[in-house]
Every structure is written in C-alpha cells, then in structure tokens.
C-alpha cells in the first residue's frame, strides 16, 4: 500500500488528515518486522556475500568496511553471469552509476552487456557513497577480477571523467567509447536544442561516411557552435563509422 492510499484510508475510516511524511514513516514501521530495517540489512552483508558464493561457482563478492566496522563499499558479480558473458556475448560492456534515493543515499554502479535478443544482460553491481575516481577504480578492479582478461574488450559509458580515468587505469588494453544517446542528451542540454540532438544521434548511428558527412553538414548549417563542440569531442569516440 503506497503512502497516498494510507492517507486516503485514514481520511475515510477515521476522518483524520495526515501528512505524506507521516504515512511514509508508518509504512516503513509496518514493514520493518517482516523485512527488517536498513541498519539490520547492512549488518547482514558479510553473511549474504558468503552464502551467495557457496552454491554459485565463480561468484565474486567484495565488502570493505572502515576501521570502526562501518560499511564503505560492496561489489557483487554472479558466476553464471560472467560465464554467460564470456561464452555468448560480444565483448562490449556498458558501465554507469545511478544515485540512490533511500535513507543512506549513495551510488549504485552497474556493468551490463546486450545479448543476442538486444536485452540488457547484467554482469556486476557495486555500491559506494558517491561517484568519484576512487569508487570507480574499486568497482572496475573487482570487475577485472571477475572477468579476467578479454581480448578486444570495449567499454561504453557517458562522458563522466571518473569513468574514463578508471578504465584507462584498470583496463589500459580496452577501448573506451561514448554512449551516443548520452552524448546527444548532453548536447541537447548544453545548447537547448532537440533538433541538434536528433541530428547527432543520426550521425552517430550512420553506417557509411557519406551519410555521416551529410548529417554533420546539416548540423554545421543548423548550429555552428554545436558542430564545433561535437567535432572537438572526437568522432572516433561516439561515431559508428569512425570507431576504430
């Protein structure tokens, strides 16, 4: 039952009007006997990692804590996911981080691939307090331990500087490319032009240099500053036809 339904029921059944925050707290209080609290869940992480590894060969978990025992970082990669990626997937890994909105905030790191049916295939998950150079380096170090060496490995991500620094340090032999969707969205926000982003997306997905040049010519005529910005970013990082 979501908080808004709790508010409606309290109004209907008891004639009491409560705030959303009160309903939200009541919901967590009611669920805690069944699911436990956040604090209790963090305490179970060592046991969770151990039990997860026992029946799943190749599974890797890594838990790091401060000197006082406070949680710092957690990594998890299932052995079945790693074996499936190495045997059946193209060696292309998308990495990204998403900010969590729970009580303890933090950032979840994910590494995924795309299977033959163009579905998202999970490889690894990590959790840290923020998205910075050290957190990405920790996540990528653990990912390297899980995957071992893979020839012609390619990473794709947004243009976050910490991701680029981490990949160049941990996977120096891999190629790092820019996700064309993220790149087009960044340009749209920078220049406040949806039509510019649409042209960049077409140029990024073009299979021939002729079509790429045609779209870039349209972009130059439409918005010279956006064209210069895109060219400076390096077409070999985001353009299919120029990708080495």
C-alpha positions, 0 to 999 in steps of 0.5 A, a space after each residue: 500500500 503506497 503512502 497516498 492510499 494510507 492517507 486516503 484510508 485514514 481520511 475515510 475510516 477515521 476522518 483524520 488528515 495526515 501528512 505524506 511524511 507521516 504515512 511514509 514513516 508508518 509504512 516503513 514501521 509496518 514493514 520493518 518486522 517482516 523485512 527488517 530495517 536498513 541498519 539490520 540489512 547492512 549488518 547482514 552483508 558479510 553473511 549474504 556475500 558468503 552464502 551467495 558464493 557457496 552454491 554459485 561457482 565463480 561468484 565474486 563478492 567484495 565488502 570493505 568496511 572502515 576501521 570502526 566496522 562501518 560499511 564503505 563499499 560492496 561489489 557483487 558479480 554472479 558466476 553464471 553471469 560472467 560465464 554467460 558473458 564470456 561464452 555468448 556475448 560480444 565483448 562490449 560492456 556498458 558501465 554507469 552509476 545511478 544515485 540512490 534515493 533511500 535513507 543512506 543515499 549513495 551510488 549504485 554502479 552497474 556493468 551490463 552487456 546486450 545479448 543476442 535478443 538486444 536485452 540488457 544482460 547484467 554482469 556486476 553491481 557495486 555500491 559506494 557513497 558517491 561517484 568519484 575516481 576512487 569508487 570507480 577504480 574499486 568497482 572496475 578492479 573487482 570487475 577485472 577480477 571477475 572477468 579476467 582478461 578479454 581480448 578486444 574488450 570495449 567499454 561504453 559509458 557517458 562522458 563522466 571523467 571518473 569513468 574514463 580515468 578508471 578504465 584507462 587505469 584498470 583496463 589500459 588494453 580496452 577501448 573506451 567509447 561514448 554512449 551516443 544517446 548520452 552524448 546527444 542528451 548532453 548536447 541537447 542540454 548544453 545548447 537547448 536544442 532537440 533538433 541538434 540532438 536528433 541530428 547527432 544521434 543520426 550521425 552517430 548511428 550512420 553506417 557509411 561516411 557519406 551519410 555521416 558527412 551529410 548529417 554533420 553538414 546539416 548540423 554545421 548549417 543548423 548550429 555552428 557552435 554545436 558542430 564545433 563542440 561535437 567535432 572537438 569531442 572526437 568522432 572516433 569516440 561516439 561515431 559508428 563509422 569512425 570507431 576504430 
